[in-house]
Amino acid sequence: MSTTANPASSTGRLFGIPIGDFGWFASLLLSFSLGFASFFGATFLGIFGLLIYNQGGHHTVNYADSYRLIGLPVGIGVLLLSLILFGFLWVRRKVAGR
């Protein structure tokens, strides 16, 4: 095995990471990982945003709204975008014969 980089695989790189060289399962796994991570990150920020809003203005907004109105739409949106991106890169690589 050679340790040199394949010049044909240099087209799908993001910050040096070869995102165009993932297989079908790796692309699917990465898409769902990004969706879950964005759901939890957006929910975390939503909870703290509601905490500040409730404490600062003496409101009584339910914290479960951060899951339903903030975390879920962001998680689904990132999941769909990443499925489209990684699916497109995988299909492009298969069509190119690599």
Buried (B, 14 or more C-beta within 10 A) or exposed (E): EEEEEEEEEEBBEEEEEBBBBBEEEEBBEBBEEBBEEBBEBBBEBBBEBBEEEBEEEEEEBEEEEBBEEBBBEBBEBBBEBBBEBBBEBBEEBEEEEE
